[in-house]
Amino acid sequence: MKACDLFKELHRHRKYAGIRNVNFTRNRTAKYVIYSLFAFVIVYLIIIAMGLAFIVNDNDNNEISSVECISALFPFILMIDFLCRFIMQQTPSQIIKPYTLLPIKRSSCIKNFILTSLFSPGNFVWFALILPYSLMSVVFNYGFSVTIILLVYSWILIMANNQWYLIVRTLINDTVIYWLIPILVYALVFSPSFVGRNSNIEQMLYFYSEIGAMLQNNNILPIVIALIILGVLVFINQKVQLSYIKREISSSKNPAKHQISTFSFLEKYGECGLYLQLEIKTILRNKNPRKALIYSTLLVIFFSCIISYTTVYDSRYMTNFWCLYNLVIYGSTMLIKIMGYEGNYFDFLITRRENILSLLRAKYILYSLMLLFPFILMLPIVIIGKWSLIMLVSFTIFTAGFQYFILFQMAVYNQQTIPLNTKFIGKNSMNDNNFQILASIVCMLFPVLFVSILQLMFEEIISYIIILIIGLTFILTYPLWLRNIYKRFMKRRYIKMEAFRATR
């Protein structure tokens, strides 16, 4: 098969992959909501572009030109773009599984998927900011040639950032230690703001604005350098994806020996205690659940340190956001995929009546106890007087009650098996369930908006008491809503059994 024909065929397969998905029917509803949020982001970027253009155009002293201004902001734009890609974008190694048994070179598949990723719609999102800004500020000051040069330079940087993300995402799927690579790289990128005698944010902006000065003089050297960086990243990405796929396919199937932990102290709690043992062993003895736990714990520690030792997030809105976000991290990264790992042995779970209900109870108890970890880490913030104790307690109770109530609903809607140990060619990192993305957005944004509205209507202490009462209500009634989830789950058990089998 020729390269062109192979590209067309693989493109057609990926185009219809969503339709073949077991979540297709449910995804359509969630997809419309996500599209609405996506449209909101586009409008928001256009508004930012207009505001930025007005500020630059009203600059009477001409301290910085329009091209220099957008060039100085590119480090921030590219870092935000890099972080946002973790929500949606898959790596080539995550979508190659159906093609590993076909008579097609894996290298050819990787090249096709990398080429497709370069022209994916997500790479054009930032043009909602760059294009209006260029039309309002660059065209009339420097002409169309400089505008085209700026747009081409921007597109090359975004494509290079796409390849950079794919490399980093593949590496950190292997081990957590590779997070040091993006940390060191971004430390180097932002080093002009903290290295040197006169280092500050203005010095960093001036440093990167020099690239804009070259572009506005029709100097294409930045484009040449950006193309070289893109080529190098594409080459590295291809090698990284292929090496990890080969390593996983050819890896030994002999399981490593583990020391068996019985957690026998839980046996006195009956059937719920047995399922607590199952949940703990699933997390600790399998690669993907264990990796999710490690990532969540590191995030909790990182955000707790940031909140404790900086004053950046001391405003009321940011205080609410980071406290609630820090508490819901375990749920948003692990509980959001509830029943996904159990899909590997789902047939055995439904052999006895109310097995699923006991499993859900065990999960609720375990994840509620896990909230003690971020609670303890944030206690020093209360001790030094930045937060009040009632705020921390009420938000913790609210997370264990209302937020977990929302996340546990995913037990009814999740019907895709998540591999316990496969890293690269499995489906553990494939966010093709738009309902999960929507539920995550609701858990992240709705509580903050709700708390902010309460604080506008009432005094802070009263708003915290209301939050506390809502959380306690859901905690005290958890047997009722868990049983409701169980009944809805069992009505769909045969559909789920078929879906879990199909996605193993």
C-alpha positions in Angstrom: 0.0 0.0 0.0 1.3 3.4 -1.0 2.0 6.0 1.7 -0.8 8.3 0.4 -3.4 5.4 0.3 -2.3 4.3 3.8 -2.8 7.9 5.1 -6.3 8.1 3.6 -7.3 4.7 5.0 -6.0 5.5 8.5 -7.6 8.9 8.4 -10.9 7.3 7.5 -10.5 4.8 10.4 -9.9 7.5 12.9 -12.8 9.6 11.5 -15.3 6.8 12.2 -13.6 5.6 15.5 -16.0 7.7 17.5 -19.0 6.1 15.8 -17.8 2.6 16.6 -17.2 3.6 20.3 -19.5 2.0 22.8 -20.0 5.4 24.3 -21.2 6.9 21.0 -24.8 7.5 22.0 -24.0 9.0 25.3 -21.1 11.0 23.9 -23.3 12.9 21.5 -25.1 14.7 24.4 -21.9 15.4 26.3 -20.2 16.4 23.0 -22.7 19.2 22.4 -22.1 20.6 25.8 -18.3 20.4 25.3 -18.7 22.1 21.9 -20.6 24.9 23.7 -17.8 25.3 26.2 -15.3 25.2 23.3 -17.2 28.0 21.6 -17.2 30.0 24.8 -13.4 29.6 25.0 -13.1 30.8 21.4 -15.2 33.9 22.1 -13.2 34.5 25.3 -9.9 34.4 23.3 -11.3 36.8 20.7 -12.3 39.3 23.5 -8.8 39.0 25.0 -7.3 39.6 21.6 -9.5 42.8 21.1 -8.6 44.1 24.6 -4.9 43.4 24.0 -5.0 45.1 20.6 -6.7 48.2 22.1 -4.0 48.4 24.8 -1.2 48.2 22.3 -2.8 50.6 19.8 -3.3 53.2 22.6 0.4 53.0 23.6 1.4 56.6 22.9 5.0 56.2 23.9 5.5 53.2 21.5 7.5 51.4 24.2 6.6 48.1 22.7 5.2 47.3 19.2 2.3 45.0 18.5 4.5 42.3 17.1 6.9 42.5 20.0 4.0 42.3 22.5 2.5 39.0 21.1 6.1 37.6 20.8 6.7 38.4 24.5 3.5 36.5 25.4 4.3 33.3 23.5 6.0 31.5 26.4 2.8 31.8 28.5 0.6 30.9 25.5 2.6 27.8 24.7 2.8 26.6 28.4 -1.0 27.0 28.7 -1.5 25.1 25.4 0.8 22.3 26.7 -1.2 21.9 29.9 -4.6 22.0 28.2 -3.6 19.2 25.8 -3.6 16.7 28.7 -7.4 17.0 28.9 -8.2 15.8 25.4 -5.2 14.8 23.1 -4.1 11.2 22.8 -0.6 10.1 21.8 0.0 7.9 18.7 1.0 5.1 20.9 -2.4 5.2 22.6 -4.4 4.8 19.4 -2.2 2.2 17.6 -3.5 -0.9 19.3 -6.0 -1.9 16.6 -3.2 -1.8 14.0 -0.5 -3.8 15.8 -1.7 -7.1 14.4 -2.2 -5.9 10.8 0.4 -6.3 8.0 1.3 -2.6 8.3 4.6 -1.2 9.5 4.2 0.3 12.9 6.6 3.0 11.9 4.2 3.9 9.0 1.3 4.1 11.4 3.3 6.3 13.8 4.2 8.7 10.9 0.6 8.9 9.8 -0.7 9.6 13.3 2.0 12.2 13.9 1.2 13.9 10.6 -2.4 13.9 11.4 -1.7 15.5 14.8 0.2 18.3 13.2 -3.0 19.4 11.4 -5.5 18.6 14.1 -8.2 21.3 14.8 -6.8 21.8 18.3 -3.6 23.4 16.8 -5.7 26.2 15.4 -7.5 27.2 18.7 -5.0 29.9 19.6 -5.6 31.6 16.2 -8.8 32.9 17.8 -6.4 35.1 19.8 -3.6 35.6 17.3 -5.6 36.3 14.2 -8.0 39.0 15.5 -5.0 40.6 17.3 -3.0 40.6 14.1 -5.9 42.1 12.0 -6.4 44.9 14.6 -2.8 45.7 15.5 -0.3 44.3 13.0 -1.8 44.7 9.6 -2.3 48.5 9.7 1.0 49.2 11.3 3.4 46.8 9.5 1.4 45.5 6.5 0.4 42.1 5.2 3.9 40.6 4.8 4.7 41.0 8.5 1.3 39.7 9.4 1.8 36.6 7.3 5.2 36.0 8.8 3.8 36.4 12.3 1.0 33.9 11.6 3.3 31.4 10.0 5.7 31.7 12.9 2.9 31.2 15.4 1.6 28.1 13.6 5.0 26.5 13.5 5.5 27.1 17.3 2.1 25.6 18.1 2.8 22.5 15.9 6.2 22.2 17.7 4.4 22.5 21.0 2.1 19.7 19.9 5.1 17.4 19.3 6.6 18.4 22.6 3.4 17.4 24.4 3.3 14.0 22.6 6.9 13.3 23.7 6.4 14.3 27.3 3.0 12.6 27.6 4.5 9.3 26.4 7.5 9.5 28.7 5.5 10.3 31.8 3.1 7.4 31.0 6.2 5.3 31.6 7.3 6.8 34.9 6.7 9.9 37.1 10.3 10.8 37.1 10.0 12.2 33.6 8.0 15.1 34.9 11.5 16.6 35.6 11.9 17.2 31.9 9.1 19.7 31.4 9.9 21.3 34.7 13.5 21.9 33.7 12.5 23.0 30.2 10.0 25.6 31.5 12.4 26.7 34.2 14.9 27.4 31.4 12.2 29.2 29.3 11.2 31.5 32.2 14.8 31.9 33.5 15.1 35.5 32.3 12.5 36.4 35.0 14.6 35.1 37.9 18.2 34.7 36.7 20.6 37.7 36.8 21.0 40.9 38.8 18.1 42.8 37.3 15.9 39.8 36.6 12.1 40.3 36.7 9.0 39.6 34.6 9.7 42.7 32.6 13.1 41.5 31.7 11.7 38.2 30.5 9.1 40.0 28.3 11.8 42.2 26.9 13.9 39.2 26.1 11.2 37.4 24.0 10.0 40.7 22.5 13.3 40.8 20.6 12.0 38.0 18.4 9.1 40.2 17.5 11.5 43.0 16.6 13.1 40.6 14.1 9.8 39.5 12.6 8.5 43.1 12.1 11.7 43.8 10.1 10.8 40.9 7.8 13.6 38.8 9.2 12.6 35.1 8.7 15.4 33.8 11.0 12.9 33.0 13.8 10.8 31.0 11.3 13.9 29.0 10.2 14.8 28.3 13.8 11.2 27.3 14.6 11.2 24.9 11.6 14.4 23.3 12.8 13.0 22.8 16.3 9.8 21.3 14.8 11.8 18.9 12.6 13.9 17.8 15.6 10.8 17.3 17.8 9.0 15.3 15.0 12.0 13.0 14.7 12.4 12.5 18.4 8.6 11.9 18.8 8.7 9.3 16.1 11.5 7.4 17.8 10.0 7.7 21.3 6.6 6.5 20.2 8.0 3.5 18.2 10.5 2.5 20.9 7.8 2.4 23.7 5.4 0.5 21.5 8.0 -2.1 20.6 9.0 -2.5 24.2 5.5 -3.0 25.4 4.6 -5.5 22.7 7.7 -7.6 23.2 7.8 -7.3 27.0 7.8 -10.5 29.0 4.5 -11.7 30.2 5.9 -13.4 33.3 4.5 -11.4 36.3 6.9 -10.0 38.8 6.8 -11.5 42.3 5.0 -9.3 44.9 4.8 -9.6 48.6 1.2 -10.3 49.3 -0.5 -8.0 51.8 -3.7 -9.4 53.3 -5.1 -6.4 55.1 -6.7 -9.0 57.4 -7.8 -6.3 59.9 -10.6 -5.3 57.4 -12.1 -8.8 57.5 -14.1 -8.0 60.6 -16.2 -5.5 58.6 -17.7 -8.3 56.6 -18.4 -8.1 52.9 -17.7 -4.4 52.8 -14.3 -5.1 54.4 -13.5 -7.7 51.7 -14.3 -5.2 49.0 -12.1 -2.6 50.7 -9.3 -5.1 50.5 -10.0 -5.7 46.8 -10.0 -1.9 46.1 -6.7 -1.3 48.0 -5.0 -4.3 46.4 -6.2 -3.1 42.9 -4.6 0.3 43.5 -1.4 -0.9 45.0 -0.6 -4.0 42.9 -1.5 -2.8 39.4 0.5 -0.2 37.4 -2.3 2.1 36.1 -4.3 2.5 39.3 -1.0 2.9 41.2 0.2 5.5 38.8 -3.1 7.4 39.1 -2.7 7.4 42.9 0.9 8.6 42.7 0.0 11.4 40.4 -2.9 12.5 42.5 -0.8 12.5 45.7 1.9 14.5 44.0 -0.6 17.1 42.8 -2.1 17.4 46.3 1.3 17.9 47.8 2.3 20.4 45.1 -0.9 22.5 45.4 -0.8 22.4 49.2 2.8 23.8 49.1 1.9 26.5 46.6 -1.1 27.6 48.6 0.8 27.5 51.9 4.0 29.4 50.9 2.8 32.0 48.4 0.3 34.9 48.5 -0.8 34.6 44.9 -4.0 32.8 45.7 -5.1 34.7 48.7 -8.2 36.3 47.1 -11.5 35.0 48.1 -12.3 33.4 44.7 -8.9 31.8 44.3 -9.0 30.5 47.9 -12.4 28.8 47.2 -11.1 27.4 43.9 -7.8 25.9 45.1 -9.2 24.5 48.3 -12.1 22.7 46.5 -9.8 21.7 43.7 -7.2 20.2 46.0 -9.8 18.2 47.8 -11.4 16.8 44.7 -8.2 15.7 42.9 -8.4 12.1 44.0 -12.0 11.9 42.8 -11.4 13.8 39.5 -8.4 11.6 38.5 -9.4 8.2 40.0 -13.1 8.1 40.9 -14.2 9.6 37.6 -13.3 6.3 35.9 -15.2 4.2 38.5 -16.0 0.6 37.3 -13.4 1.0 34.5 -10.8 -1.3 36.2 -13.6 -3.6 37.3 -14.5 -4.1 33.7 -11.6 -6.6 33.5 -13.5 -9.0 35.8 -17.0 -7.6 35.6 -18.6 -11.1 34.8 -17.5 -12.3 38.2 -18.9 -9.3 40.1 -22.5 -9.9 39.0 -22.6 -13.6 40.0 -23.9 -12.7 43.4 -26.7 -10.3 44.4 -25.6 -6.8 45.6 -21.9 -7.4 44.9 -21.8 -4.1 43.0 -23.5 -2.3 45.9 -21.0 -3.6 48.4 -18.2 -2.6 46.0 -19.6 1.0 45.7 -19.9 1.3 49.5 -16.3 0.2 49.9 -15.2 2.7 47.2 -17.1 5.5 49.0 -15.6 4.7 52.3 -12.0 4.5 51.0 -12.1 7.7 48.9 -13.8 9.6 51.8 -10.9 8.5 54.1 -8.4 9.6 51.4 -9.7 13.1 51.8 -7.9 13.2 55.2 -4.6 13.5 53.4 -5.3 16.9 51.7 -7.2 18.0 54.8 -4.1 17.4 57.0 -1.8 19.0 54.4 -3.9 22.2 54.3 -4.2 22.4 58.1 -1.0 24.6 58.3 -2.8 27.2 56.2 -5.4 27.3 58.9 -2.8 27.5 61.7 -1.0 30.5 60.2 -4.4 32.3 59.8 -4.8 32.4 56.1 -7.9 30.2 56.1 -10.6 29.6 58.7 -11.1 26.1 60.1 -14.8 26.1 59.4 -14.0 26.8 55.7 -11.7 23.8 55.4 -14.0 21.5 57.3 -17.1 22.6 55.3 -15.3 22.2 51.9 -14.0 18.7 52.9 -17.5 17.6 54.0 -19.0 19.1 50.8 -16.5 17.2 48.7 -17.2 13.9 50.5 -20.9 14.5 50.1 -22.1 16.4 47.1 -19.0 16.1 44.8 -18.7 12.4 45.4 -22.4 12.1 44.8 -21.8 13.5 41.3 -18.7 11.4 40.6 -20.4 8.2 41.7 -23.0 8.7 39.0 -20.3 7.8 36.5 -20.7 4.2 37.7 -24.0 4.1 35.7 -22.5 5.7 32.6 -18.9 4.3 32.4 -18.9 1.1 30.3 -15.3 1.0 28.9 -12.7 -1.4 30.4 -9.5 0.3 31.5 -6.4 -2.0 31.4 -4.8 -2.6 34.8 -1.2 -2.7 33.6 -1.0 -1.8 29.9 0.5 1.7 29.5 1.0 2.7 25.9 -1.1 0.6 23.5 -4.0 0.3 25.9 -7.0 2.5 26.3 -6.3 3.6 29.9 -5.4 7.2 28.7 -7.9 7.6 25.9 -10.4 10.3 26.8 -13.1 9.1 24.4 -15.8 9.3 27.0 -17.0 12.9 26.7 -19.4 12.4 29.6 -16.3 11.9 31.9 -14.9 15.2 30.7 -18.2 17.0 31.3 -18.5 15.5 34.8 -15.0 16.7 35.6 -15.8 20.2 34.4 -18.9 20.2 36.6 -17.0 19.1 39.7 -14.3 21.7 39.1 -16.4 24.7 38.3 -19.9 24.4 39.7 -18.9 24.2 43.4 -16.7 27.3 43.1 -19.5 29.3 41.4 -22.0 28.0 43.9 -19.8 29.0 46.9 -19.1 32.4 45.3 -22.8 33.1 44.8 -23.5 32.1 48.5 -20.8 34.5 49.7 -22.3 37.3 47.7 -25.7 36.7 49.2 -24.7 35.9 52.8 -21.8 36.4 55.2 -18.8 34.1 54.8 -19.6 32.1 58.0 -23.2 31.6 56.9 -22.2 30.4 53.4 -19.7 27.9 55.0 -22.5 26.6 57.2 -24.8 26.1 54.2 -22.0 24.2 52.4 -21.4 22.1 55.5 -25.2 21.2 55.8 -25.4 20.3 52.1 -22.3 18.0 52.4 -23.6 16.4 55.6 -27.0 15.7 54.0 -25.4 13.8 51.1 -23.0 11.9 53.5 -25.8 10.8 55.9 -28.0 9.7 52.9 -25.2 7.9 51.0 -26.8 4.5 51.5 -29.9 5.8 49.7 -28.2 7.3 46.7 -25.7 4.5 46.4 -28.7 2.0 46.2 -30.3 4.2 43.6 -27.1 4.1 41.5 -27.0 0.3 42.1 -30.5 -0.2 40.8 -29.9 2.0 37.7 -26.6 0.1 37.2 -28.3 -3.3 37.3 -30.9 -2.3 34.8 -28.1 -1.9 32.3 -26.0 -4.8 33.5 -26.2 -6.8 30.2 -25.4 -3.8 28.1 -22.4 -3.1 30.4 -21.3 -6.7 30.3 -21.2 -6.6 26.5 -19.4 -3.2 26.4 -16.8 -4.2 29.0 -16.1 -7.4 27.0 -15.8 -5.5 23.8 -13.3 -3.0 25.2 -11.0 -5.4 27.0 
